[in-house]
Amino acid sequence: MSGLLALLDDVAAIARLTAAQVDDIAAQAAKVGGKISATVLDDAAKAGAKAAGVVIDDAAVTPKYVTGLPATRELPIIWKIARASFFNKLVILLPAALLLDTFLPWLVTPLLMLGGCYLSFEGAEKIWHWLHPHPESHAQEAEQLDAAHLEETRVKGAIKTDFILSAEIMTISLAAIETDDRLAQGVVLAIVAVGITSLVYGAVALLVKMDDAGLKLSQIGRLSATRKFGRWLVKAMPGLMRIIATVGTAAMLWVGGNIIVHGLEVLGWHLPYETIKGIAKSVGGEAGFLNWAVTAALDGIIGLVLGLLLIPIVTRAVVPVLSVFFPEKASAKH
């Protein structure tokens, strides 16, 4: 299935699903070990929800890697990438995050802001590409390589990209953890890693096969209503993907801008945060949906402006270097 640019249609929904899954897994761990306190559970839910914004970009990349390949290989490819994602988060990034917080805690906020810049760039770049369309590199690639070679190339590229985005997720999650206990931090990060990865790739697999399921229903459904629903499902998927892409891009800009604003506040520059907070309060009151909506909109504007400023810098300076280490990711930028 082609054209999937994003996974979820609402960051709040992602946060709720992630937090719910996090709580379930954490509760089971508490029963077994008896060492996870209520504070740790709260940290896990908060960290998962905080990192959920990055899930949009993480999940947006994966479906593209099955474009041009046989339908029977879609789920095996997603499973390969998911296994690598678990390994990236649990074996490499989790210990690295704990070591970083132990020996170089001052570096967490700058790394977090770097992730915010990345999200802002990704969101702004998507808007730029919508305004200035360019040919799909994956479609051209599928014409030049055989299926086996293409699958191997795609999986390697997806795993490398997942590593970058997983590093963002783990850094954001670490910054959201309030406890200073190293064991508790490790448990929270493990819970977030398992919960988010399961949610992302489970939902990707579901969406990738949804149009196939609709087509099957339209062909073999016993009832006319079932066949009609199957045809509707096939026809509705392109529109659904466009809606998801739009909302997902807006969410990336919001999360990216929010990370930058809060990072600047932590580093001592309070003006952006206080200005946004003041405007949101004057328009939407002390709290409530309107207050949140104004804050998110202003954060999104900051993310968009920052992302647009980063596009020429990344294109002219970063992409040539990136192409040496991650040729698949760099090629997707052209």
Backbone as numpy.savetxt, mean C-alpha at the origin, in Angstrom:
# Nx Ny Nz CAx CAy CAz Cx Cy Cz
-5.69 -10.65 -15.73 -6.54 -9.46 -15.73 -5.66 -8.23 -15.73
-5.95 -7.25 -16.63 -5.09 -6.09 -16.76 -5.80 -4.85 -16.28
-5.03 -3.79 -16.08 -5.57 -2.49 -15.76 -5.83 -2.27 -14.29
-5.41 -3.17 -13.41 -5.60 -2.95 -11.97 -4.52 -2.01 -11.47
-4.90 -0.83 -11.06 -3.93 0.18 -10.62 -3.97 0.39 -9.11
-5.03 -0.11 -8.45 -5.10 0.05 -7.01 -5.94 -1.06 -6.45
-5.95 -1.23 -5.12 -6.63 -2.39 -4.54 -7.89 -2.02 -3.80
-7.88 -1.04 -2.96 -9.01 -0.80 -2.06 -9.64 0.54 -2.33
-10.91 0.66 -2.10 -11.60 1.89 -2.44 -11.76 2.84 -1.29
-11.19 2.54 -0.14 -11.34 3.43 1.00 -10.29 3.10 2.04
-9.45 4.06 2.38 -8.41 3.81 3.37 -9.02 3.46 4.72
-10.15 4.07 5.04 -10.81 3.75 6.30 -11.22 2.29 6.34
-11.70 1.79 5.20 -12.08 0.37 5.14 -10.86 -0.51 5.33
-9.76 -0.11 4.70 -8.52 -0.88 4.86 -8.12 -0.91 6.33
-8.20 0.26 6.96 -7.79 0.35 8.36 -8.66 -0.55 9.24
-9.96 -0.53 8.97 -10.85 -1.36 9.78 -10.55 -2.84 9.58
-10.38 -3.24 8.32 -10.09 -4.65 8.05 -8.76 -5.06 8.66
-7.75 -4.23 8.49 -6.42 -4.54 9.01 -6.45 -4.61 10.53
-7.07 -3.61 11.14 -7.12 -3.58 12.61 -7.87 -4.79 13.15
-8.96 -5.18 12.46 -9.73 -6.34 12.91 -8.90 -7.61 12.82
-8.17 -7.75 11.69 -7.35 -8.94 11.52 -6.20 -8.94 12.53
-5.63 -7.77 12.75 -4.56 -7.63 13.73 -5.04 -8.05 15.11
-6.23 -7.60 15.50 -6.76 -7.94 16.81 -6.98 -9.44 16.94
-7.50 -10.08 15.88 -7.75 -11.52 15.91 -6.45 -12.30 16.11
-5.43 -11.94 15.31 -4.16 -12.66 15.41 -3.50 -12.41 16.76
-3.55 -11.16 17.21 -2.93 -10.82 18.48 -3.62 -11.53 19.64
-4.94 -11.66 19.57 -5.67 -12.34 20.63 -5.26 -13.81 20.72
-5.09 -14.45 19.57 -4.63 -15.83 19.56 -3.24 -15.96 20.16
-2.36 -15.01 19.81 -1.00 -15.04 20.36 -1.03 -14.85 21.87
-1.95 -14.02 22.35 -2.05 -13.78 23.79 -2.46 -15.05 24.52
-3.35 -15.83 23.91 -3.79 -17.07 24.53 -2.64 -18.07 24.65
-1.78 -18.09 23.61 -0.68 -19.06 23.61 0.43 -18.64 24.54
0.89 -17.41 24.42 2.07 -16.98 25.16 1.76 -16.29 26.46
0.63 -15.62 26.54 0.27 -14.92 27.75 1.11 -13.70 28.03
1.87 -13.22 27.04 2.79 -12.11 27.26 2.35 -10.82 26.59
1.25 -10.86 25.84 0.82 -9.68 25.09 -0.26 -8.95 25.88
0.03 -7.75 26.30 -0.89 -6.97 27.12 -1.90 -6.25 26.26
-2.88 -5.62 26.93 -3.88 -4.83 26.20 -3.22 -3.67 25.48
-2.16 -3.11 26.07 -1.44 -2.01 25.43 -0.82 -2.45 24.12
-0.25 -3.64 24.11 0.35 -4.16 22.89 -0.70 -4.37 21.81
-1.87 -4.85 22.20 -2.95 -5.04 21.22 -3.37 -3.70 20.62
-3.46 -2.70 21.47 -3.81 -1.36 20.98 -2.74 -0.86 20.01
-1.46 -1.08 20.37 -0.37 -0.66 19.49 -0.44 -1.37 18.15
-0.78 -2.64 18.18 -0.86 -3.40 16.93 -1.96 -2.85 16.02
-3.12 -2.55 16.62 -4.22 -2.01 15.83 -3.86 -0.63 15.27
-3.26 0.22 16.10 -2.89 1.55 15.65 -1.81 1.49 14.57
-0.83 0.63 14.78 0.25 0.52 13.80 -0.26 -0.01 12.47
-1.15 -1.01 12.53 -1.72 -1.55 11.30 -2.53 -0.53 10.55
-3.35 0.22 11.28 -4.17 1.26 10.64 -3.30 2.37 10.07
-2.22 2.74 10.80 -1.34 3.80 10.34 -0.63 3.39 9.06
-0.23 2.14 8.97 0.49 1.67 7.78 -0.43 1.31 6.64
-1.74 1.31 6.88 -2.68 0.86 5.87 -2.65 1.71 4.62
-2.30 2.99 4.76 -2.24 3.86 3.59 -1.23 3.38 2.57
-0.11 2.82 3.05 0.92 2.33 2.15 0.45 1.08 1.43
-0.52 0.37 2.04 -1.05 -0.84 1.42 -1.60 -0.53 0.03
-2.15 0.65 -0.14 -2.71 1.03 -1.44 -1.66 0.90 -2.53
-0.50 1.47 -2.26 0.56 1.42 -3.26 1.14 0.02 -3.38
1.28 -0.67 -2.25 1.80 -2.03 -2.26 0.93 -2.93 -3.12
-0.39 -2.86 -2.90 -1.31 -3.71 -3.65 -1.49 -3.26 -5.09
-1.30 -1.98 -5.35 -1.50 -1.46 -6.70 -0.49 -2.05 -7.67
0.70 -2.38 -7.17 1.75 -2.88 -8.06 1.49 -4.31 -8.49
1.03 -5.16 -7.56 0.99 -6.60 -7.79 0.17 -7.05 -8.98
-1.09 -6.59 -9.16 -1.88 -7.11 -10.29 -1.26 -6.88 -11.65
-0.45 -5.83 -11.80 0.17 -5.56 -13.10 1.09 -6.69 -13.54
1.62 -7.44 -12.57 2.60 -8.46 -12.90 1.98 -9.73 -13.47
0.65 -9.83 -13.49 0.01 -10.98 -14.12 -0.55 -10.64 -15.49
-0.36 -9.38 -15.92 -0.85 -8.97 -17.23 -0.12 -9.71 -18.34
-0.86 -10.26 -19.29 -0.24 -10.94 -20.43 0.13 -12.38 -20.17
-0.17 -12.92 -18.98 0.15 -14.29 -18.63 -1.12 -15.13 -18.59
-1.01 -16.47 -18.73 -2.19 -17.33 -18.70 -2.96 -17.17 -17.39
-4.28 -17.26 -17.47 -5.12 -17.09 -16.28 -4.80 -18.13 -15.21
-4.37 -19.33 -15.63 -4.05 -20.38 -14.67 -2.82 -20.06 -13.84
-2.00 -19.10 -14.29 -0.78 -18.75 -13.56 -0.97 -17.54 -12.65
-2.14 -16.91 -12.67 -2.34 -15.69 -11.88 -2.20 -15.95 -10.38
-2.93 -16.93 -9.86 -2.88 -17.21 -8.43 -1.52 -17.75 -7.99
-0.88 -18.67 -8.74 0.47 -19.09 -8.34 1.48 -17.94 -8.29
1.37 -17.00 -9.21 2.28 -15.85 -9.21 2.04 -14.99 -7.96
0.77 -14.73 -7.66 0.46 -13.93 -6.48 0.96 -14.63 -5.21
0.85 -15.96 -5.15 1.32 -16.70 -3.99 2.83 -16.60 -3.86
3.57 -16.67 -4.97 5.03 -16.52 -4.92 5.42 -15.16 -4.34
4.75 -14.13 -4.80 5.06 -12.77 -4.33 4.68 -12.63 -2.86
3.55 -13.23 -2.46 3.11 -13.15 -1.07 4.10 -13.83 -0.14
4.60 -15.01 -0.52 5.58 -15.70 0.31 6.83 -14.86 0.49
7.29 -14.24 -0.59 8.47 -13.38 -0.50 8.19 -12.17 0.38
6.96 -11.67 0.33 6.60 -10.52 1.15 6.64 -10.88 2.63
6.12 -12.04 3.00 6.23 -12.50 4.39 7.70 -12.57 4.81
8.53 -13.13 3.96 9.97 -13.26 4.27 10.60 -11.89 4.43
10.29 -10.98 3.50 10.86 -9.63 3.57 10.54 -8.96 4.91
9.29 -9.03 5.30 8.85 -8.31 6.50 9.33 -8.98 7.78
9.17 -10.30 7.87 9.42 -11.00 9.13 10.89 -11.34 9.37
11.61 -11.70 8.32 12.99 -12.18 8.49 14.01 -11.06 8.33
13.75 -10.11 7.42 14.74 -9.07 7.14 14.36 -7.75 7.81
13.18 -7.25 7.53 12.83 -5.88 7.93 12.47 -5.76 9.41
11.84 -6.78 10.00 11.48 -6.69 11.41 12.73 -6.57 12.29
13.74 -7.46 12.17 14.95 -7.27 12.97 15.66 -5.96 12.66
15.67 -5.57 11.39 16.33 -4.31 11.02 15.64 -3.13 11.69
14.30 -3.15 11.76 13.56 -2.05 12.39 13.87 -1.97 13.88
13.94 -3.12 14.56 14.24 -3.12 15.98 15.66 -2.64 16.25
16.60 -3.06 15.44 17.99 -2.59 15.58 18.07 -1.09 15.35
17.34 -0.62 14.37 17.34 0.81 14.07 16.79 1.60 15.25
15.69 1.13 15.83 15.08 1.84 16.95 15.95 1.77 18.20
16.79 0.74 18.29 17.65 0.59 19.46 18.89 1.47 19.38
19.54 1.47 18.21 20.84 2.14 18.09 20.78 3.49 17.37
19.77 3.68 16.50 19.66 4.93 15.75 18.21 5.42 15.76
17.64 5.64 16.94 16.22 6.02 17.00 15.93 7.35 16.32
16.91 8.25 16.27 16.71 9.55 15.63 16.49 9.43 14.13
16.83 8.26 13.57 16.71 8.07 12.13 15.30 7.65 11.71
14.46 7.24 12.68 13.13 6.73 12.34 12.28 7.80 11.67
12.25 9.01 12.26 11.42 10.08 11.68 11.86 10.47 10.28
13.17 10.69 10.01 13.57 10.98 8.63 13.21 9.86 7.66
13.36 8.61 8.07 12.98 7.50 7.19 11.48 7.49 6.94
10.73 7.81 7.99 9.28 7.88 7.85 8.90 8.97 6.85
9.57 10.12 6.93 9.30 11.22 6.01 9.74 10.86 4.59
10.79 10.08 4.48 11.20 9.60 3.15 10.10 8.75 2.53
9.47 7.90 3.36 8.33 7.13 2.88 7.17 8.01 2.48
6.94 9.10 3.24 5.90 10.05 2.89 6.17 10.72 1.56
7.44 11.05 1.31 7.82 11.63 0.02 7.56 10.63 -1.11
7.86 9.37 -0.84 7.64 8.33 -1.85 6.16 8.21 -2.19
5.30 8.19 -1.17 3.87 8.11 -1.42 3.36 9.33 -2.18
3.84 10.52 -1.79 3.43 11.74 -2.47 3.86 11.70 -3.94
5.07 11.23 -4.19 5.55 11.11 -5.57 4.71 10.13 -6.36
4.41 8.97 -5.77 3.62 7.96 -6.47 2.23 8.49 -6.83
1.60 9.16 -5.87 0.27 9.71 -6.13 0.30 10.80 -7.19
1.25 11.72 -7.09 1.35 12.80 -8.07 1.71 12.26 -9.44
2.54 11.23 -9.48 2.94 10.66 -10.76 1.76 9.99 -11.47
0.89 9.35 -10.69 -0.29 8.74 -11.29 -1.18 9.81 -11.92
-1.36 10.92 -11.21 -2.15 12.02 -11.77 -1.49 12.57 -13.03
-0.17 12.71 -13.01 0.57 13.20 -14.17 0.39 12.27 -15.36
0.44 10.98 -15.11 0.29 10.00 -16.20 -1.14 9.95 -16.72
-2.11 10.22 -15.86 -3.49 10.31 -16.35 -3.65 11.50 -17.29
-2.98 12.59 -16.98 -3.04 13.79 -17.82 -2.18 13.64 -19.07
-1.13 12.84 -18.98 -0.22 12.62 -20.11 -0.05 11.11 -20.30
-1.02 10.44 -20.93 -0.97 8.98 -21.07 0.27 8.53 -21.84
0.74 7.33 -21.50 1.87 6.73 -22.20 1.58 5.24 -22.36
2.19 4.57 -23.33 1.93 3.14 -23.58 2.33 2.30 -22.38
1.60 1.20 -22.16 1.92 0.28 -21.09 3.15 -0.54 -21.44
4.17 -0.42 -20.61 5.40 -1.16 -20.87 5.18 -2.66 -20.73
4.27 -3.09 -19.83 4.04 -4.52 -19.63 3.40 -5.15 -20.87
2.55 -4.41 -21.56 1.92 -4.96 -22.77 2.97 -5.21 -23.84
3.93 -4.29 -23.99 5.00 -4.47 -24.96 5.91 -5.62 -24.54
6.18 -5.71 -23.24 7.05 -6.76 -22.73 6.46 -8.13 -23.00
5.13 -8.27 -22.85 4.48 -9.57 -23.04 4.61 -10.07 -24.47
4.80 -9.15 -25.43 4.93 -9.55 -26.82 6.33 -10.06 -27.15
7.31 -9.77 -26.29 8.70 -10.07 -26.60 9.23 -11.31 -25.88
8.61 -11.71 -24.78 9.13 -12.82 -23.98 8.14 -13.98 -23.96
8.67 -15.23 -23.83 7.79 -16.37 -23.66 7.21 -16.35 -22.26
6.14 -17.13 -22.05 5.37 -17.06 -20.80 6.23 -17.38 -19.58
7.07 -18.44 -19.68 7.88 -18.85 -18.52 8.88 -17.77 -18.14
9.58 -17.24 -19.16 10.57 -16.19 -18.91 9.89 -14.93 -18.40
8.74 -14.62 -18.97 8.00 -13.43 -18.56 7.56 -13.55 -17.11
7.06 -14.74 -16.73 6.64 -14.94 -15.34 7.81 -14.78 -14.38
8.94 -15.36 -14.71 10.12 -15.25 -13.83 10.55 -13.80 -13.67
10.55 -13.07 -14.77 10.95 -11.67 -14.74 9.97 -10.85 -13.91
8.68 -11.10 -14.11 7.66 -10.35 -13.38 7.76 -10.62 -11.87
7.91 -11.88 -11.48 7.96 -12.22 -10.06 9.16 -11.56 -9.39
10.31 -11.60 -10.05 11.50 -10.96 -9.48 11.28 -9.46 -9.30
10.69 -8.84 -10.30 10.42 -7.41 -10.21 9.44 -7.08 -9.10
8.40 -7.90 -8.96 7.39 -7.65 -7.93 7.98 -7.82 -6.53
8.85 -8.80 -6.36 9.47 -9.04 -5.05 10.36 -7.86 -4.66
11.11 -7.35 -5.61 11.97 -6.19 -5.33 11.13 -4.98 -4.95
10.05 -4.75 -5.68 9.18 -3.62 -5.39 8.51 -3.81 -4.03
8.07 -5.04 -3.74 7.44 -5.32 -2.46 8.39 -5.02 -1.30
9.66 -5.29 -1.50 10.64 -5.03 -0.43 10.68 -3.55 -0.08
10.68 -2.70 -1.11 10.71 -1.25 -0.89 9.46 -0.81 -0.12
8.30 -1.25 -0.56 7.05 -0.84 0.07 6.88 -1.48 1.45
7.38 -2.69 1.64 7.33 -3.33 2.95 8.18 -2.57 3.96
9.31 -2.04 3.49 10.16 -1.23 4.38 9.39 0.01 4.86
8.60 0.61 3.98 7.76 1.74 4.38 6.75 1.31 5.44
6.09 0.19 5.20 5.07 -0.29 6.13 5.66 -0.55 7.51
6.82 -1.20 7.57 7.42 -1.52 8.85 7.91 -0.28 9.56
8.44 0.70 8.81 8.90 1.95 9.43 7.74 2.73 10.01
6.65 2.85 9.23 5.46 3.55 9.72 4.89 2.84 10.95
4.84 1.53 10.91 4.31 0.77 12.05 5.16 0.96 13.29
6.49 0.93 13.12 7.39 1.12 14.26 7.17 2.49 14.91
7.00 3.51 14.08 6.79 4.86 14.62 5.47 4.98 15.36
4.50 4.14 15.04 3.18 4.21 15.68 3.10 3.43 16.98
4.12 2.60 17.28 4.11 1.79 18.49 4.50 2.66 19.69
3.69 2.62 20.73 3.92 3.47 21.89 4.76 2.81 22.98
4.74 1.49 23.06 5.51 0.81 24.08 7.00 0.81 23.76
7.84 0.80 24.80 9.29 0.77 24.63 9.87 -0.62 24.81
9.02 -1.58 25.16 9.49 -2.95 25.37 9.82 -3.59 24.03
11.04 -4.08 23.89 11.51 -4.62 22.61 10.73 -5.87 22.20
10.44 -6.74 23.15 9.66 -7.94 22.83 8.28 -7.56 22.33
7.66 -6.63 23.02 6.33 -6.18 22.60 6.37 -5.54 21.22
7.41 -4.75 20.96 7.55 -4.13 19.64 7.69 -5.18 18.55
8.49 -6.22 18.84 8.66 -7.29 17.87 7.36 -8.01 17.58
6.56 -8.26 18.64 5.27 -8.94 18.47 4.33 -8.08 17.64
4.28 -6.78 17.95 3.40 -5.87 17.21 3.79 -5.83 15.74
5.07 -5.70 15.46 5.52 -5.65 14.06 5.21 -6.95 13.33
5.37 -8.08 14.02 5.05 -9.37 13.39 3.56 -9.47 13.09
2.73 -9.01 14.03 1.28 -9.04 13.83 0.89 -8.18 12.62
1.45 -6.96 12.58 1.14 -6.06 11.47 1.61 -6.66 10.14
2.81 -7.24 10.14 3.35 -7.83 8.90 2.45 -8.94 8.39
2.06 -9.85 9.26 1.21 -10.98 8.85 -0.17 -10.49 8.44
-0.75 -9.58 9.23 -2.10 -9.10 8.94 -2.19 -8.35 7.63
-1.27 -7.40 7.43 -1.32 -6.59 6.21 -1.00 -7.42 4.97
0.01 -8.28 5.07 0.37 -9.10 3.90 -0.75 -10.05 3.52
-1.39 -10.66 4.51 -2.52 -11.56 4.23 -3.67 -10.79 3.60
-3.94 -9.61 4.13 -5.04 -8.81 3.60 -4.77 -8.37 2.17
-3.56 -7.88 1.93 -3.21 -7.36 0.60 -3.32 -8.44 -0.45
-2.60 -9.53 -0.26 -2.53 -10.52 -1.32 -3.78 -11.39 -1.40
-4.51 -11.52 -0.29 -5.81 -12.18 -0.37 -6.80 -11.38 -1.19
-6.81 -10.06 -0.95 -7.73 -9.19 -1.71 -7.30 -9.09 -3.17
-5.99 -9.05 -3.43 -5.51 -9.02 -4.81 -5.96 -10.26 -5.56
-5.79 -11.42 -4.92 -6.21 -12.68 -5.56 -7.71 -12.66 -5.86
-8.48 -12.14 -4.92 -9.94 -12.09 -5.11 -10.30 -11.19 -6.29
-9.69 -10.01 -6.36 -10.01 -9.08 -7.44 -9.53 -9.57 -8.80
-8.36 -10.21 -8.80 -7.81 -10.70 -10.07 -8.73 -11.74 -10.70
-9.39 -12.54 -9.87 -10.23 -13.62 -10.41 -11.71 -13.24 -10.48
-12.05 -12.02 -10.07 -13.46 -11.66 -10.00 -14.12 -11.63 -11.37
-13.43 -11.09 -12.37 -14.04 -11.05 -13.70 -14.14 -12.45 -14.30
-13.17 -13.33 -13.98 -13.26 -14.72 -14.44 -14.47 -15.41 -13.83
-14.72 -15.13 -12.54 -15.88 -15.72 -11.89 -17.17 -15.21 -12.52
-17.21 -13.92 -12.83 -18.38 -13.37 -13.50 -18.63 -14.00 -14.85
-17.56 -14.19 -15.62 -17.69 -14.82 -16.93 -18.20 -16.25 -16.81
-17.70 -16.96 -15.81 -18.14 -18.34 -15.59 -19.62 -18.39 -15.24
-20.05 -17.48 -14.36 -21.45 -17.43 -13.98 -22.35 -17.12 -15.17
-21.90 -16.23 -16.04 -22.71 -15.86 -17.19 -22.86 -17.01 -18.18
-21.96 -17.98 -18.11 -21.98 -19.09 -19.06 -22.70 -20.32 -18.52
-22.52 -20.61 -17.21 -23.05 -21.87 -16.69 -24.11 -21.68 -15.62
-24.48 -20.43 -15.32 -25.49 -20.20 -14.30 -26.81 -20.85 -14.64
-27.43 -21.53 -13.67 -28.69 -22.22 -13.92 -29.86 -21.26 -14.02
-29.79 -20.18 -13.27 -30.87 -19.20 -13.28 -30.50 -18.01 -14.16
-31.50 -17.43 -14.77 -31.24 -16.26 -15.62 -30.67 -15.11 -14.78
-31.13 -15.00 -13.52 -30.63 -13.94 -12.64 -29.14 -14.14 -12.35
-28.73 -15.40 -12.21 -27.32 -15.69 -11.97 -26.48 -15.33 -13.17
-26.94 -15.71 -14.36 -26.20 -15.37 -15.58 -26.15 -13.86 -15.79
-27.25 -13.20 -15.47 -27.29 -11.74 -15.61 -26.32 -11.08 -14.64
-26.25 -11.61 -13.40 -25.30 -11.07 -12.42 -23.87 -11.27 -12.90
-23.59 -12.43 -13.49 -22.24 -12.69 -14.00 -21.86 -11.70 -15.08
-22.78 -11.43 -16.01 -22.50 -10.45 -17.07 -22.30 -9.05 -16.48
-23.12 -8.72 -15.47 -22.97 -7.41 -14.83 -21.61 -7.29 -14.14
-21.18 -8.38 -13.51 -19.89 -8.37 -12.81 -18.75 -8.11 -13.78
-18.79 -8.76 -14.95 -17.74 -8.56 -15.95 -17.74 -7.12 -16.43
-18.93 -6.59 -16.71 -19.02 -5.21 -17.21 -18.65 -4.18 -16.15
-18.92 -4.51 -14.88 -18.70 -3.54 -13.81 -17.25 -3.42 -13.40
-16.43 -4.44 -13.66 -15.06 -4.44 -13.16 -14.22 -3.27 -13.66
-14.24 -2.92 -14.96 -13.43 -1.76 -15.39 -13.79 -0.47 -14.66
-15.08 -0.22 -14.50 -15.51 0.98 -13.77 -15.09 0.94 -12.32
-15.21 -0.24 -11.70 -14.80 -0.38 -10.31 -13.31 -0.11 -10.15
-12.52 -0.61 -11.11 -11.08 -0.39 -11.03 -10.73 1.09 -11.18
-11.49 1.79 -12.03 -11.23 3.23 -12.18 -11.55 3.98 -10.90
-12.64 3.60 -10.24 -12.99 4.24 -8.97 -11.93 3.95 -7.92
-11.49 2.70 -7.84 -10.46 2.32 -6.89 -9.17 3.08 -7.15
-8.82 3.21 -8.43 -7.60 3.93 -8.78 -7.67 5.38 -8.34
-8.83 6.02 -8.54 -8.98 7.43 -8.18 -8.91 7.63 -6.67
-9.70 6.84 -5.94 -9.70 6.96 -4.48 -8.35 6.57 -3.90
-7.74 5.54 -4.47 -6.44 5.09 -3.99 -5.36 6.15 -4.16
-5.37 6.83 -5.30 -4.40 7.89 -5.54 -4.59 9.04 -4.55
-5.84 9.43 -4.34 -6.13 10.49 -3.37 -5.65 10.10 -1.98
-5.85 8.83 -1.62 -5.43 8.36 -0.29 -3.92 8.38 -0.15
-3.19 8.02 -1.20 -1.73 8.07 -1.13 -1.24 9.48 -0.89
-1.84 10.46 -1.58 -1.46 11.85 -1.39 -1.79 12.31 0.03
-2.94 11.90 0.53 -3.33 12.27 1.89 -2.34 11.70 2.91
-2.07 10.39 2.82 -1.18 9.75 3.78 0.23 10.32 3.67
0.71 10.51 2.44 2.04 11.07 2.25 2.17 12.45 2.84
1.20 13.32 2.57 1.22 14.66 3.13 1.12 14.66 4.64
0.28 13.78 5.19 0.12 13.68 6.63 1.42 13.27 7.31
2.13 12.31 6.71 3.41 11.87 7.27 4.41 13.02 7.29
4.46 13.78 6.20 5.41 14.89 6.12 5.08 15.96 7.17
3.81 16.31 7.30 3.40 17.35 8.25 3.75 16.93 9.68
3.44 15.70 10.05 3.74 15.24 11.40 5.25 15.08 11.62
5.97 14.67 10.58 7.41 14.57 10.70 8.06 15.92 10.95
7.59 16.93 10.23 8.11 18.28 10.44 7.83 18.76 11.86
6.67 18.40 12.38 6.34 18.80 13.76 7.30 18.14 14.74
7.58 16.85 14.55 8.50 16.14 15.43 9.89 16.76 15.37
10.30 17.20 14.19 11.62 17.80 14.01 11.69 19.25 14.47
10.55 19.81 14.87 10.58 21.15 15.45 9.92 22.24 14.64
9.46 21.93 13.42 8.78 22.95 12.62 7.28 22.72 12.76
6.62 23.49 13.63 5.23 23.27 14.00 4.24 24.01 13.11
4.70 24.95 12.31 3.79 25.81 11.56 2.83 25.04 10.65
3.30 24.10 9.80 2.34 23.39 8.92 1.26 22.66 9.71
1.66 21.93 10.75 0.69 21.17 11.54 -0.30 22.09 12.23
0.20 23.15 12.86 -0.69 24.06 13.58 -1.61 24.81 12.64
-1.13 25.16 11.44 -1.97 25.85 10.46 -3.11 24.95 10.01
-2.80 23.72 9.65 -3.84 22.77 9.21 -4.83 22.49 10.34
-4.31 22.31 11.54 -5.18 22.04 12.68 -6.11 23.23 12.94
-5.58 24.45 12.81 -6.39 25.64 13.02 -7.49 25.79 11.98
-7.16 25.56 10.71 -8.16 25.66 9.65 -9.25 24.60 9.83
-8.84 23.37 10.12 -9.80 22.29 10.32 -10.73 22.58 11.49
-10.18 23.17 12.54 -10.99 23.51 13.71 -11.99 24.61 13.40
-11.54 25.62 12.64 -12.44 26.74 12.32 -13.56 26.32 11.37
-13.29 25.35 10.49 -14.29 24.91 9.52 -15.15 23.77 10.06
-14.50 22.80 10.70 -15.21 21.59 11.11 -15.38 21.40 12.59
-15.00 22.39 13.40 -15.16 22.23 14.83 -14.00 21.48 15.45
-14.16 21.14 16.73 -13.09 20.48 17.48 -12.79 19.08 16.94
-13.82 18.38 16.52 -13.65 17.00 16.04 -14.81 16.67 15.11
-14.84 15.43 14.67 -15.92 14.99 13.80 -15.47 14.81 12.37
-16.39 14.36 11.53 -16.06 14.02 10.15 -15.58 15.24 9.36
-16.24 16.39 9.53 -15.85 17.57 8.76 -14.44 18.01 9.12
-14.11 17.95 10.40 -12.74 18.28 10.84 -11.74 17.36 10.17
-12.05 16.06 10.18 -11.16 15.08 9.55 -11.05 15.32 8.05
-12.18 15.60 7.40 -12.19 15.79 5.95 -11.34 17.00 5.54
-11.44 18.10 6.30 -10.64 19.28 5.99 -9.16 18.99 6.20
-8.84 18.31 7.30 -7.44 17.95 7.56 -6.88 17.06 6.46
-7.66 16.04 6.07 -7.21 15.12 5.02 -7.03 15.84 3.69
-7.95 16.77 3.37 -7.85 17.50 2.12 -6.60 18.38 2.09
-6.31 19.05 3.19 -5.12 19.91 3.24 -3.85 19.07 3.21
-3.85 17.95 3.92 -2.71 17.04 3.85 -2.51 16.54 2.42
-3.63 16.23 1.73 -3.55 15.76 0.35 -2.99 16.80 -0.59
-3.36 18.07 -0.37 -2.82 19.15 -1.21 -1.31 19.27 -1.01
-0.88 19.18 0.24 0.56 19.22 0.52 1.26 18.04 -0.15
0.65 16.86 -0.06 1.24 15.69 -0.72 1.32 15.85 -2.22
0.28 16.43 -2.83 0.27 16.63 -4.28 1.35 17.62 -4.71
1.44 18.75 -4.01 2.45 19.75 -4.35 3.85 19.17 -4.21
4.08 18.47 -3.09 5.39 17.86 -2.88 5.68 16.82 -3.96
4.70 16.00 -4.29 4.89 14.97 -5.31 5.20 15.56 -6.67
4.51 16.63 -7.06 4.77 17.27 -8.35 6.18 17.87 -8.40
6.63 18.41 -7.27 7.99 18.94 -7.21 9.04 17.82 -7.31
8.67 16.64 -6.81 9.61 15.52 -6.82 9.71 14.84 -8.17
8.67 14.96 -9.01 8.67 14.24 -10.30 9.90 14.54 -11.14
10.24 15.81 -11.42 11.43 16.05 -12.23 12.72 15.61 -11.55
12.77 15.71 -10.22 13.98 15.29 -9.49 14.17 13.79 -9.62
13.09 13.03 -9.38 13.18 11.57 -9.45 13.45 11.12 -10.89
12.77 11.74 -11.84 12.91 11.33 -13.25 14.33 11.55 -13.77
14.92 12.67 -13.39 16.23 13.02 -13.95 17.40 12.51 -13.12
17.19 12.30 -11.82 18.32 11.92 -10.97 18.19 10.52 -10.38
16.99 10.17 -9.90 16.83 8.92 -9.18 16.62 7.73 -10.11
15.78 7.91 -11.14 15.47 6.79 -12.03 16.70 6.19 -12.71
17.66 6.99 -13.19 18.87 6.38 -13.78 19.61 5.48 -12.81
19.65 5.88 -11.52 20.31 5.03 -10.52 19.44 3.83 -10.19
18.12 4.07 -10.06 17.18 2.99 -9.75 17.19 1.91 -10.81
17.36 2.29 -12.06 17.32 1.33 -13.16 18.45 0.32 -13.08
19.53 0.67 -12.39 20.65 -0.25 -12.26 20.30 -1.40 -11.31
19.58 -1.08 -10.22 19.27 -2.08 -9.20 17.88 -2.67 -9.35
16.92 -1.88 -9.82 15.53 -2.34 -9.97 15.03 -1.99 -11.36
15.51 -2.68 -12.40 15.12 -2.33 -13.77 13.64 -2.44 -14.04
12.95 -3.41 -13.37 11.52 -3.57 -13.61 10.76 -2.37 -13.07
11.13 -1.92 -11.86 10.42 -0.78 -11.28 10.71 0.48 -12.05
11.96 0.67 -12.48 12.31 1.88 -13.21 11.62 1.92 -14.56
11.51 0.76 -15.22 10.89 0.74 -16.54 9.41 1.10 -16.45
8.79 0.81 -15.31 7.37 1.14 -15.14 7.16 2.63 -15.01
8.24 3.38 -14.76 8.11 4.82 -14.60 8.14 5.54 -15.94
8.44 4.86 -17.00 8.55 5.49 -18.32 7.32 5.19 -19.17
